Amino acid sequence: MPQASASHDKGKVARYRARLRASGAEEVLVQLPRETIALLDDLKERQGLRNRSLALLQLIERGREATQ
Protein backbone atom coordinates (compact mmCIF):
# COMPACT_ATOMS: atom_id res chain seq x y z
CA MET A 1 0.00 0.00 0.00
CA PRO A 2 2.77 2.57 0.71
CA GLN A 3 4.05 1.98 -2.85
CA ALA A 4 0.73 3.06 -4.38
CA SER A 5 0.64 6.13 -2.17
CA ALA A 6 4.21 7.11 -3.09
CA SER A 7 3.47 6.66 -6.79
CA HIS A 8 0.27 8.72 -6.45
CA ASP A 9 2.23 11.48 -4.68
CA LYS A 10 4.86 11.50 -7.45
CA GLY A 11 2.12 11.85 -10.07
CA LYS A 12 0.52 14.69 -8.14
CA VAL A 13 3.87 16.50 -7.83
CA ALA A 14 4.61 15.95 -11.53
CA ARG A 15 1.23 17.43 -12.51
CA TYR A 16 1.80 20.41 -10.19
CA ARG A 17 5.23 21.07 -11.71
CA ALA A 18 3.80 20.73 -15.23
CA ARG A 19 1.16 23.37 -14.40
CA LEU A 20 3.90 25.64 -13.03
CA ARG A 21 5.98 25.27 -16.20
CA ALA A 22 2.93 25.89 -18.38
CA SER A 23 2.35 29.16 -16.52
CA GLY A 24 5.97 30.20 -17.10
CA ALA A 25 7.18 29.42 -13.58
CA GLU A 26 9.43 26.78 -12.05
CA GLU A 27 9.89 25.49 -8.51
CA VAL A 28 13.31 25.99 -6.89
CA LEU A 29 14.48 24.79 -3.49
CA VAL A 30 17.00 27.07 -1.74
CA GLN A 31 18.80 27.02 1.58
CA LEU A 32 18.92 30.41 3.28
CA PRO A 33 20.08 31.64 6.69
CA ARG A 34 17.35 32.09 9.30
CA GLU A 35 17.96 35.86 9.26
CA THR A 36 17.16 35.96 5.55
CA ILE A 37 13.98 33.94 6.08
CA ALA A 38 13.00 36.38 8.84
CA LEU A 39 13.56 39.27 6.41
CA LEU A 40 11.36 37.57 3.81
CA ASP A 41 8.66 36.88 6.41
CA ASP A 42 8.75 40.51 7.56
CA LEU A 43 8.46 41.80 3.99
CA LYS A 44 5.66 39.31 3.31
CA GLU A 45 3.67 40.55 6.30
CA ARG A 46 4.29 44.27 5.67
CA GLN A 47 3.35 44.00 1.99
CA GLY A 48 0.43 41.63 2.57
CA LEU A 49 1.93 39.02 0.24
CA ARG A 50 0.64 35.45 0.07
CA ASN A 51 4.00 33.69 0.41
CA ARG A 52 7.77 34.02 0.73
CA SER A 53 8.23 33.44 -2.99
CA LEU A 54 6.44 36.69 -3.75
CA ALA A 55 8.59 38.52 -1.18
CA LEU A 56 11.76 37.10 -2.72
CA LEU A 57 10.58 37.97 -6.22
CA GLN A 58 9.89 41.54 -5.07
CA LEU A 59 13.44 41.85 -3.69
CA ILE A 60 14.93 40.45 -6.89
CA GLU A 61 12.95 42.93 -9.00
CA ARG A 62 14.11 45.83 -6.81
CA GLY A 63 17.71 44.68 -7.22
CA ARG A 64 17.26 44.35 -10.96
CA GLU A 65 15.84 47.90 -11.18
CA ALA A 66 18.73 49.26 -9.11
CA THR A 67 21.32 47.80 -11.47
CA GLN A 68 19.75 49.14 -14.66
PDB file of N, CA, C and O in Angstrom:
ATOM      1  N   MET A   1       0.810  -1.201   0.000  1.00  0.00           N
ATOM      2  CA  MET A   1       0.000   0.000   0.000  1.00  0.00           C
ATOM      3  C   MET A   1       0.854   1.268   0.000  1.00  0.00           C
ATOM      4  O   MET A   1       0.512   2.199  -0.728  1.00  0.00           O
ATOM      5  N   PRO A   2       1.945   1.367   0.769  1.00  0.00           N
ATOM      6  CA  PRO A   2       2.769   2.566   0.712  1.00  0.00           C
ATOM      7  C   PRO A   2       3.294   2.847  -0.696  1.00  0.00           C
ATOM      8  O   PRO A   2       3.458   4.008  -1.070  1.00  0.00           O
ATOM      9  N   GLN A   3       3.559   1.799  -1.482  1.00  0.00           N
ATOM     10  CA  GLN A   3       4.049   1.981  -2.853  1.00  0.00           C
ATOM     11  C   GLN A   3       3.041   2.756  -3.684  1.00  0.00           C
ATOM     12  O   GLN A   3       3.415   3.690  -4.393  1.00  0.00           O
ATOM     13  N   ALA A   4       1.772   2.386  -3.608  1.00  0.00           N
ATOM     14  CA  ALA A   4       0.728   3.058  -4.384  1.00  0.00           C
ATOM     15  C   ALA A   4       0.620   4.516  -3.963  1.00  0.00           C
ATOM     16  O   ALA A   4       0.446   5.399  -4.803  1.00  0.00           O
ATOM     17  N   SER A   5       0.722   4.764  -2.675  1.00  0.00           N
ATOM     18  CA  SER A   5       0.641   6.130  -2.171  1.00  0.00           C
ATOM     19  C   SER A   5       1.817   6.963  -2.662  1.00  0.00           C
ATOM     20  O   SER A   5       1.640   8.111  -3.070  1.00  0.00           O
ATOM     21  N   ALA A   6       3.018   6.388  -2.625  1.00  0.00           N
ATOM     22  CA  ALA A   6       4.207   7.106  -3.086  1.00  0.00           C
ATOM     23  C   ALA A   6       4.105   7.401  -4.575  1.00  0.00           C
ATOM     24  O   ALA A   6       4.475   8.489  -5.014  1.00  0.00           O
ATOM     25  N   SER A   7       3.609   6.450  -5.356  1.00  0.00           N
ATOM     26  CA  SER A   7       3.467   6.658  -6.790  1.00  0.00           C
ATOM     27  C   SER A   7       2.391   7.700  -7.076  1.00  0.00           C
ATOM     28  O   SER A   7       2.538   8.499  -8.001  1.00  0.00           O
ATOM     29  N   HIS A   8       1.319   7.703  -6.300  1.00  0.00           N
ATOM     30  CA  HIS A   8       0.266   8.716  -6.452  1.00  0.00           C
ATOM     31  C   HIS A   8       0.828  10.100  -6.133  1.00  0.00           C
ATOM     32  O   HIS A   8       0.548  11.064  -6.846  1.00  0.00           O
ATOM     33  N   ASP A   9       1.623  10.201  -5.061  1.00  0.00           N
ATOM     34  CA  ASP A   9       2.228  11.478  -4.683  1.00  0.00           C
ATOM     35  C   ASP A   9       3.153  11.989  -5.777  1.00  0.00           C
ATOM     36  O   ASP A   9       3.150  13.182  -6.081  1.00  0.00           O
ATOM     37  N   LYS A  10       3.949  11.095  -6.376  1.00  0.00           N
ATOM     38  CA  LYS A  10       4.856  11.497  -7.454  1.00  0.00           C
ATOM     39  C   LYS A  10       4.073  12.035  -8.643  1.00  0.00           C
ATOM     40  O   LYS A  10       4.471  13.026  -9.255  1.00  0.00           O
ATOM     41  N   GLY A  11       2.964  11.386  -8.970  1.00  0.00           N
ATOM     42  CA  GLY A  11       2.124  11.845 -10.069  1.00  0.00           C
ATOM     43  C   GLY A  11       1.524  13.210  -9.779  1.00  0.00           C
ATOM     44  O   GLY A  11       1.443  14.064 -10.663  1.00  0.00           O
ATOM     45  N   LYS A  12       1.106  13.409  -8.545  1.00  0.00           N
ATOM     46  CA  LYS A  12       0.525  14.690  -8.137  1.00  0.00           C
ATOM     47  C   LYS A  12       1.569  15.797  -8.238  1.00  0.00           C
ATOM     48  O   LYS A  12       1.280  16.885  -8.736  1.00  0.00           O
ATOM     49  N   VAL A  13       2.774  15.521  -7.768  1.00  0.00           N
ATOM     50  CA  VAL A  13       3.866  16.498  -7.833  1.00  0.00           C
ATOM     51  C   VAL A  13       4.226  16.792  -9.286  1.00  0.00           C
ATOM     52  O   VAL A  13       4.450  17.947  -9.649  1.00  0.00           O
ATOM     53  N   ALA A  14       4.282  15.761 -10.111  1.00  0.00           N
ATOM     54  CA  ALA A  14       4.611  15.949 -11.529  1.00  0.00           C
ATOM     55  C   ALA A  14       3.565  16.821 -12.218  1.00  0.00           C
ATOM     56  O   ALA A  14       3.911  17.684 -13.025  1.00  0.00           O
ATOM     57  N   ARG A  15       2.294  16.600 -11.906  1.00  0.00           N
ATOM     58  CA  ARG A  15       1.229  17.428 -12.508  1.00  0.00           C
ATOM     59  C   ARG A  15       1.326  18.871 -12.026  1.00  0.00           C
ATOM     60  O   ARG A  15       1.126  19.802 -12.806  1.00  0.00           O
ATOM     61  N   TYR A  16       1.632  19.058 -10.747  1.00  0.00           N
ATOM     62  CA  TYR A  16       1.800  20.406 -10.191  1.00  0.00           C
ATOM     63  C   TYR A  16       2.945  21.131 -10.898  1.00  0.00           C
ATOM     64  O   TYR A  16       2.799  22.285 -11.300  1.00  0.00           O
ATOM     65  N   ARG A  17       4.075  20.456 -11.048  1.00  0.00           N
ATOM     66  CA  ARG A  17       5.228  21.074 -11.713  1.00  0.00           C
ATOM     67  C   ARG A  17       4.943  21.353 -13.185  1.00  0.00           C
ATOM     68  O   ARG A  17       5.420  22.352 -13.723  1.00  0.00           O
ATOM     69  N   ALA A  18       4.184  20.501 -13.835  1.00  0.00           N
ATOM     70  CA  ALA A  18       3.803  20.733 -15.235  1.00  0.00           C
ATOM     71  C   ALA A  18       2.931  21.983 -15.343  1.00  0.00           C
ATOM     72  O   ALA A  18       3.096  22.780 -16.267  1.00  0.00           O
ATOM     73  N   ARG A  19       1.997  22.155 -14.394  1.00  0.00           N
ATOM     74  CA  ARG A  19       1.162  23.368 -14.396  1.00  0.00           C
ATOM     75  C   ARG A  19       2.017  24.605 -14.166  1.00  0.00           C
ATOM     76  O   ARG A  19       1.795  25.637 -14.799  1.00  0.00           O
ATOM     77  N   LEU A  20       2.991  24.514 -13.270  1.00  0.00           N
ATOM     78  CA  LEU A  20       3.897  25.642 -13.030  1.00  0.00           C
ATOM     79  C   LEU A  20       4.644  26.012 -14.306  1.00  0.00           C
ATOM     80  O   LEU A  20       4.687  27.180 -14.692  1.00  0.00           O
ATOM     81  N   ARG A  21       5.232  25.010 -14.959  1.00  0.00           N
ATOM     82  CA  ARG A  21       5.979  25.271 -16.200  1.00  0.00           C
ATOM     83  C   ARG A  21       5.084  25.872 -17.270  1.00  0.00           C
ATOM     84  O   ARG A  21       5.498  26.781 -17.989  1.00  0.00           O
ATOM     85  N   ALA A  22       3.867  25.375 -17.379  1.00  0.00           N
ATOM     86  CA  ALA A  22       2.925  25.888 -18.380  1.00  0.00           C
ATOM     87  C   ALA A  22       2.588  27.352 -18.122  1.00  0.00           C
ATOM     88  O   ALA A  22       2.282  28.096 -19.054  1.00  0.00           O
ATOM     89  N   SER A  23       2.645  27.766 -16.855  1.00  0.00           N
ATOM     90  CA  SER A  23       2.351  29.161 -16.523  1.00  0.00           C
ATOM     91  C   SER A  23       3.598  30.037 -16.583  1.00  0.00           C
ATOM     92  O   SER A  23       3.541  31.228 -16.280  1.00  0.00           O
ATOM     93  N   GLY A  24       4.733  29.439 -16.978  1.00  0.00           N
ATOM     94  CA  GLY A  24       5.974  30.203 -17.098  1.00  0.00           C
ATOM     95  C   GLY A  24       6.780  30.277 -15.817  1.00  0.00           C
ATOM     96  O   GLY A  24       7.676  31.112 -15.698  1.00  0.00           O
ATOM     97  N   ALA A  25       6.478  29.422 -14.860  1.00  0.00           N
ATOM     98  CA  ALA A  25       7.184  29.417 -13.579  1.00  0.00           C
ATOM     99  C   ALA A  25       7.890  28.076 -13.388  1.00  0.00           C
ATOM    100  O   ALA A  25       7.650  27.120 -14.125  1.00  0.00           O
ATOM    101  N   GLU A  26       8.754  28.028 -12.396  1.00  0.00           N
ATOM    102  CA  GLU A  26       9.430  26.783 -12.047  1.00  0.00           C
ATOM    103  C   GLU A  26       9.712  26.788 -10.556  1.00  0.00           C
ATOM    104  O   GLU A  26       9.979  27.837  -9.971  1.00  0.00           O
ATOM    105  N   GLU A  27       9.652  25.618  -9.944  1.00  0.00           N
ATOM    106  CA  GLU A  27       9.892  25.487  -8.514  1.00  0.00           C
ATOM    107  C   GLU A  27      11.388  25.325  -8.263  1.00  0.00           C
ATOM    108  O   GLU A  27      12.069  24.569  -8.955  1.00  0.00           O
ATOM    109  N   VAL A  28      11.892  26.057  -7.248  1.00  0.00           N
ATOM    110  CA  VAL A  28      13.308  25.994  -6.892  1.00  0.00           C
ATOM    111  C   VAL A  28      13.407  25.867  -5.374  1.00  0.00           C
ATOM    112  O   VAL A  28      12.721  26.579  -4.640  1.00  0.00           O
ATOM    113  N   LEU A  29      14.248  24.974  -4.915  1.00  0.00           N
ATOM    114  CA  LEU A  29      14.480  24.795  -3.489  1.00  0.00           C
ATOM    115  C   LEU A  29      15.798  25.470  -3.136  1.00  0.00           C
ATOM    116  O   LEU A  29      16.826  25.189  -3.753  1.00  0.00           O
ATOM    117  N   VAL A  30      15.774  26.363  -2.143  1.00  0.00           N
ATOM    118  CA  VAL A  30      16.999  27.065  -1.741  1.00  0.00           C
ATOM    119  C   VAL A  30      17.202  26.937  -0.237  1.00  0.00           C
ATOM    120  O   VAL A  30      16.248  26.791   0.527  1.00  0.00           O
ATOM    121  N   GLN A  31      18.464  26.994   0.167  1.00  0.00           N
ATOM    122  CA  GLN A  31      18.805  27.019   1.582  1.00  0.00           C
ATOM    123  C   GLN A  31      19.255  28.430   1.910  1.00  0.00           C
ATOM    124  O   GLN A  31      20.174  28.957   1.283  1.00  0.00           O
ATOM    125  N   LEU A  32      18.605  29.044   2.895  1.00  0.00           N
ATOM    126  CA  LEU A  32      18.915  30.414   3.282  1.00  0.00           C
ATOM    127  C   LEU A  32      19.115  30.487   4.790  1.00  0.00           C
ATOM    128  O   LEU A  32      18.541  29.690   5.532  1.00  0.00           O
ATOM    129  N   PRO A  33      19.928  31.444   5.249  1.00  0.00           N
ATOM    130  CA  PRO A  33      20.080  31.635   6.694  1.00  0.00           C
ATOM    131  C   PRO A  33      18.748  32.054   7.326  1.00  0.00           C
ATOM    132  O   PRO A  33      17.895  32.647   6.665  1.00  0.00           O
ATOM    133  N   ARG A  34      18.584  31.742   8.593  1.00  0.00           N
ATOM    134  CA  ARG A  34      17.348  32.095   9.302  1.00  0.00           C
ATOM    135  C   ARG A  34      17.072  33.594   9.249  1.00  0.00           C
ATOM    136  O   ARG A  34      15.918  34.013   9.159  1.00  0.00           O
ATOM    137  N   GLU A  35      18.132  34.405   9.304  1.00  0.00           N
ATOM    138  CA  GLU A  35      17.961  35.859   9.262  1.00  0.00           C
ATOM    139  C   GLU A  35      17.331  36.290   7.938  1.00  0.00           C
ATOM    140  O   GLU A  35      16.509  37.206   7.905  1.00  0.00           O
ATOM    141  N   THR A  36      17.714  35.634   6.862  1.00  0.00           N
ATOM    142  CA  THR A  36      17.157  35.959   5.550  1.00  0.00           C
ATOM    143  C   THR A  36      15.693  35.544   5.479  1.00  0.00           C
ATOM    144  O   THR A  36      14.866  36.266   4.922  1.00  0.00           O
ATOM    145  N   ILE A  37      15.374  34.394   6.038  1.00  0.00           N
ATOM    146  CA  ILE A  37      13.982  33.939   6.084  1.00  0.00           C
ATOM    147  C   ILE A  37      13.149  34.920   6.904  1.00  0.00           C
ATOM    148  O   ILE A  37      12.018  35.240   6.536  1.00  0.00           O
ATOM    149  N   ALA A  38      13.706  35.395   8.013  1.00  0.00           N
ATOM    150  CA  ALA A  38      12.996  36.375   8.842  1.00  0.00           C
ATOM    151  C   ALA A  38      12.744  37.660   8.055  1.00  0.00           C
ATOM    152  O   ALA A  38      11.673  38.257   8.167  1.00  0.00           O
ATOM    153  N   LEU A  39      13.723  38.084   7.263  1.00  0.00           N
ATOM    154  CA  LEU A  39      13.557  39.267   6.415  1.00  0.00           C
ATOM    155  C   LEU A  39      12.430  39.047   5.410  1.00  0.00           C
ATOM    156  O   LEU A  39      11.583  39.920   5.220  1.00  0.00           O
ATOM    157  N   LEU A  40      12.421  37.885   4.770  1.00  0.00           N
ATOM    158  CA  LEU A  40      11.360  37.567   3.811  1.00  0.00           C
ATOM    159  C   LEU A  40       9.989  37.540   4.493  1.00  0.00           C
ATOM    160  O   LEU A  40       9.011  38.056   3.950  1.00  0.00           O
ATOM    161  N   ASP A  41       9.923  36.942   5.673  1.00  0.00           N
ATOM    162  CA  ASP A  41       8.656  36.881   6.407  1.00  0.00           C
ATOM    163  C   ASP A  41       8.171  38.278   6.787  1.00  0.00           C
ATOM    164  O   ASP A  41       6.978  38.570   6.704  1.00  0.00           O
ATOM    165  N   ASP A  42       9.099  39.137   7.205  1.00  0.00           N
ATOM    166  CA  ASP A  42       8.746  40.513   7.562  1.00  0.00           C
ATOM    167  C   ASP A  42       8.211  41.264   6.343  1.00  0.00           C
ATOM    168  O   ASP A  42       7.184  41.938   6.425  1.00  0.00           O
ATOM    169  N   LEU A  43       8.902  41.148   5.226  1.00  0.00           N
ATOM    170  CA  LEU A  43       8.463  41.796   3.991  1.00  0.00           C
ATOM    171  C   LEU A  43       7.094  41.259   3.562  1.00  0.00           C
ATOM    172  O   LEU A  43       6.216  42.017   3.149  1.00  0.00           O
ATOM    173  N   LYS A  44       6.935  39.955   3.667  1.00  0.00           N
ATOM    174  CA  LYS A  44       5.664  39.314   3.307  1.00  0.00           C
ATOM    175  C   LYS A  44       4.515  39.900   4.128  1.00  0.00           C
ATOM    176  O   LYS A  44       3.466  40.237   3.580  1.00  0.00           O
ATOM    177  N   GLU A  45       4.713  40.020   5.425  1.00  0.00           N
ATOM    178  CA  GLU A  45       3.669  40.555   6.305  1.00  0.00           C
ATOM    179  C   GLU A  45       3.403  42.032   6.023  1.00  0.00           C
ATOM    180  O   GLU A  45       2.246  42.441   5.922  1.00  0.00           O
ATOM    181  N   ARG A  46       4.454  42.830   5.895  1.00  0.00           N
ATOM    182  CA  ARG A  46       4.287  44.272   5.668  1.00  0.00           C
ATOM    183  C   ARG A  46       3.607  44.573   4.344  1.00  0.00           C
ATOM    184  O   ARG A  46       2.818  45.513   4.246  1.00  0.00           O
ATOM    185  N   GLN A  47       3.911  43.774   3.320  1.00  0.00           N
ATOM    186  CA  GLN A  47       3.351  44.005   1.991  1.00  0.00           C
ATOM    187  C   GLN A  47       2.040  43.247   1.765  1.00  0.00           C
ATOM    188  O   GLN A  47       1.387  43.428   0.737  1.00  0.00           O
ATOM    189  N   GLY A  48       1.660  42.406   2.716  1.00  0.00           N
ATOM    190  CA  GLY A  48       0.428  41.626   2.573  1.00  0.00           C
ATOM    191  C   GLY A  48       0.517  40.583   1.465  1.00  0.00           C
ATOM    192  O   GLY A  48      -0.468  40.299   0.784  1.00  0.00           O
ATOM    193  N   LEU A  49       1.718  40.013   1.292  1.00  0.00           N
ATOM    194  CA  LEU A  49       1.934  39.025   0.235  1.00  0.00           C
ATOM    195  C   LEU A  49       1.476  37.645   0.698  1.00  0.00           C
ATOM    196  O   LEU A  49       1.416  37.373   1.897  1.00  0.00           O
ATOM    197  N   ARG A  50       1.154  36.781  -0.254  1.00  0.00           N
ATOM    198  CA  ARG A  50       0.641  35.446   0.071  1.00  0.00           C
ATOM    199  C   ARG A  50       1.717  34.483   0.543  1.00  0.00           C
ATOM    200  O   ARG A  50       1.435  33.576   1.326  1.00  0.00           O
ATOM    201  N   ASN A  51       2.961  34.668   0.072  1.00  0.00           N
ATOM    202  CA  ASN A  51       3.996  33.691   0.411  1.00  0.00           C
ATOM    203  C   ASN A  51       5.393  34.300   0.306  1.00  0.00           C
ATOM    204  O   ASN A  51       5.563  35.416  -0.184  1.00  0.00           O
ATOM    205  N   ARG A  52       6.376  33.555   0.771  1.00  0.00           N
ATOM    206  CA  ARG A  52       7.766  34.017   0.731  1.00  0.00           C
ATOM    207  C   ARG A  52       8.277  34.173  -0.694  1.00  0.00           C
ATOM    208  O   ARG A  52       9.114  35.034  -0.966  1.00  0.00           O
ATOM    209  N   SER A  53       7.785  33.353  -1.591  1.00  0.00           N
ATOM    210  CA  SER A  53       8.231  33.439  -2.985  1.00  0.00           C
ATOM    211  C   SER A  53       7.952  34.818  -3.559  1.00  0.00           C
ATOM    212  O   SER A  53       8.789  35.383  -4.262  1.00  0.00           O
ATOM    213  N   LEU A  54       6.779  35.360  -3.260  1.00  0.00           N
ATOM    214  CA  LEU A  54       6.442  36.694  -3.754  1.00  0.00           C
ATOM    215  C   LEU A  54       7.339  37.756  -3.124  1.00  0.00           C
ATOM    216  O   LEU A  54       7.717  38.724  -3.784  1.00  0.00           O
ATOM    217  N   ALA A  55       7.681  37.576  -1.845  1.00  0.00           N
ATOM    218  CA  ALA A  55       8.585  38.515  -1.182  1.00  0.00           C
ATOM    219  C   ALA A  55       9.971  38.454  -1.820  1.00  0.00           C
ATOM    220  O   ALA A  55      10.588  39.491  -2.065  1.00  0.00           O
ATOM    221  N   LEU A  56      10.455  37.259  -2.087  1.00  0.00           N
ATOM    222  CA  LEU A  56      11.761  37.096  -2.721  1.00  0.00           C
ATOM    223  C   LEU A  56      11.754  37.682  -4.128  1.00  0.00           C
ATOM    224  O   LEU A  56      12.703  38.356  -4.528  1.00  0.00           O
ATOM    225  N   LEU A  57      10.699  37.429  -4.867  1.00  0.00           N
ATOM    226  CA  LEU A  57      10.578  37.975  -6.218  1.00  0.00           C
ATOM    227  C   LEU A  57      10.591  39.502  -6.185  1.00  0.00           C
ATOM    228  O   LEU A  57      11.215  40.138  -7.035  1.00  0.00           O
ATOM    229  N   GLN A  58       9.911  40.082  -5.218  1.00  0.00           N
ATOM    230  CA  GLN A  58       9.892  41.538  -5.074  1.00  0.00           C
ATOM    231  C   GLN A  58      11.303  42.077  -4.821  1.00  0.00           C
ATOM    232  O   GLN A  58      11.694  43.085  -5.409  1.00  0.00           O
ATOM    233  N   LEU A  59      12.060  41.418  -3.960  1.00  0.00           N
ATOM    234  CA  LEU A  59      13.436  41.850  -3.690  1.00  0.00           C
ATOM    235  C   LEU A  59      14.317  41.712  -4.929  1.00  0.00           C
ATOM    236  O   LEU A  59      15.146  42.582  -5.196  1.00  0.00           O
ATOM    237  N   ILE A  60      14.150  40.652  -5.671  1.00  0.00           N
ATOM    238  CA  ILE A  60      14.932  40.447  -6.893  1.00  0.00           C
ATOM    239  C   ILE A  60      14.614  41.542  -7.899  1.00  0.00           C
ATOM    240  O   ILE A  60      15.523  42.085  -8.526  1.00  0.00           O
ATOM    241  N   GLU A  61      13.340  41.874  -8.062  1.00  0.00           N
ATOM    242  CA  GLU A  61      12.947  42.928  -9.002  1.00  0.00           C
ATOM    243  C   GLU A  61      13.527  44.275  -8.589  1.00  0.00           C
ATOM    244  O   GLU A  61      13.987  45.038  -9.438  1.00  0.00           O
ATOM    245  N   ARG A  62      13.509  44.572  -7.294  1.00  0.00           N
ATOM    246  CA  ARG A  62      14.113  45.827  -6.805  1.00  0.00           C
ATOM    247  C   ARG A  62      15.601  45.862  -7.124  1.00  0.00           C
ATOM    248  O   ARG A  62      16.123  46.888  -7.561  1.00  0.00           O
ATOM    249  N   GLY A  63      16.278  44.754  -6.909  1.00  0.00           N
ATOM    250  CA  GLY A  63      17.707  44.681  -7.219  1.00  0.00           C
ATOM    251  C   GLY A  63      17.964  44.839  -8.703  1.00  0.00           C
ATOM    252  O   GLY A  63      18.920  45.502  -9.104  1.00  0.00           O
ATOM    253  N   ARG A  64      17.132  44.244  -9.506  1.00  0.00           N
ATOM    254  CA  ARG A  64      17.262  44.353 -10.965  1.00  0.00           C
ATOM    255  C   ARG A  64      17.088  45.808 -11.402  1.00  0.00           C
ATOM    256  O   ARG A  64      17.852  46.304 -12.230  1.00  0.00           O
ATOM    257  N   GLU A  65      16.082  46.493 -10.846  1.00  0.00           N
ATOM    258  CA  GLU A  65      15.845  47.901 -11.180  1.00  0.00           C
ATOM    259  C   GLU A  65      17.027  48.772 -10.762  1.00  0.00           C
ATOM    260  O   GLU A  65      17.400  49.705 -11.472  1.00  0.00           O
ATOM    261  N   ALA A  66      17.609  48.463  -9.615  1.00  0.00           N
ATOM    262  CA  ALA A  66      18.726  49.264  -9.108  1.00  0.00           C
ATOM    263  C   ALA A  66      19.969  49.128  -9.972  1.00  0.00           C
ATOM    264  O   ALA A  66      20.794  50.041 -10.013  1.00  0.00           O
ATOM    265  N   THR A  67      20.115  48.012 -10.658  1.00  0.00           N
ATOM    266  CA  THR A  67      21.319  47.802 -11.468  1.00  0.00           C
ATOM    267  C   THR A  67      21.155  48.260 -12.908  1.00  0.00           C
ATOM    268  O   THR A  67      22.109  48.213 -13.685  1.00  0.00           O
ATOM    269  N   GLN A  68      19.972  48.698 -13.268  1.00  0.00           N
ATOM    270  CA  GLN A  68      19.754  49.135 -14.658  1.00  0.00           C
ATOM    271  C   GLN A  68      19.908  50.621 -14.813  1.00  0.00           C
ATOM    272  O   GLN A  68      19.757  51.146 -15.916  1.00  0.00           O
TER     273      GLN A  68
END
